[in-house]
Amino acid sequence: MAPAAPAPAAPAAPAPGVAVAPAAPGAPGVAVAVAPAAPAAPGAVEDAGSADWGDAPDSYQTSEAEDGPRHTASEALNGQVFAIGKTVDLENDGHPSLKGQGDDKLGTDDEDAFPDPLVLDRSGLTVDVPVPVTNTGHIAGVMGGWLDFNNNGKFDADESTVAPIAPNATTVTLTFKVPAAAEGKDYAGYVNDTPFIRIRIYPDTASTPTVFGAVKGGEVEDHPVVWGTTPKPSATPSVKGQLPVTGQNSWTTLVPIGAGLLVLGGVLFAWAYRRRLIIRA
């Protein structure tokens, strides 16, 4: 009598993810077993399919193929809003576009922190960018910012800054130091013709902001930038002529139009005559 065949071993529980094994004897193909994925580490994103993405040109690492920045919903926020501006929406991938409006045209226009383009003054040594935030859960977090000063189509190491987000904050100011190599230059048309700013917020004070990659909670916004300057006050106009008139403490002063009004004594009225302002006091 032949010995009995050993009983088949019980199949092992499938490991997290997808497992591929040979098919049963005599059956064609392979058998595929799918098990629930292991939970993501804190702060990481389980699935890039439902996240808030950016929409700057892809030279700034925007799409999933470039490991673009994305923020998924976080259970830790418990339904509270933690956003740049007022709202956050979810997409399946980044939407690179030359004018930074790819995300704006999909779903809710959540890129609502600034009007596009954002006009910034870099005539000094620093650039301040006040960023509105919504923080209904009064969460302490951190904000990261990247500003393409030299318009080379990417965010360089010396073009970033961070700022804390206080639990009761409604505005967070990012202060960028103008790189020495970019002082006094506009780089118009260098790569994308329009430089960009990227802003990300993290619902965790221990986070280290990065220009790309995934995180739970928060938001990313990309905005095109136009370099402008704050108008400077003109020099004090000089008196071009003074005509004596009768009467105590009374005179007539001629001031060129466009130079502003020079008040001497108490001004009673003024009128224009032959491209000059005549002020009588």
C-alpha angles and dihedrals in degrees: 000000000000118000115258116261114252115259113257114260116253111259115257118245109267116258118241112283127020123333124194119200136169114274123251115282111284094014119111125235128009136297119241121202120192121199130180113278119250113262115268120253115260111283094016127110119245097197130017090203096089111035142113109260137185128247108207117125111289093250083079091058099257109145129071089252088062093043088252123195115276137167124202127199113277124217087207090069089062093212095311120137116246105171148141103248110348112310146034127205132187131237137174096240144353116286107215115199135164093239097038095244101115094103092039092064095050122078112319117004094239095162087095105131094099141006112259123279101035110218113216132180115222098168090116133054094270138037119215118204115187107206121197115223137186114216110167092163093055091234123175109228145141135257126212125198135190123188122187099222096169095041094229092143097256141071110254126206093256093051099072139089140172135212134185121248112221117214092247097039121132094172130033120192118216112203115201123193110224107239112243091236091056099048112125095002130112101187090206111193094000097136117332096008087232123064120217140219121210122199127187131180127203126198091221129073091210094061121113108215116232129186092234139022138068134294139164117251130004129063145260126220129185121197134180114239134215118197113229138158133235109246111252121220114259121244118274107272118243124231108259097189141350123203118199116228133185120272133062116286092002129127144145121236127195116212125179114249112255095029093090130243121302108206114211112180115326112340112223101176143332137205139179122249124172093342093312131105114232112205120190120196 
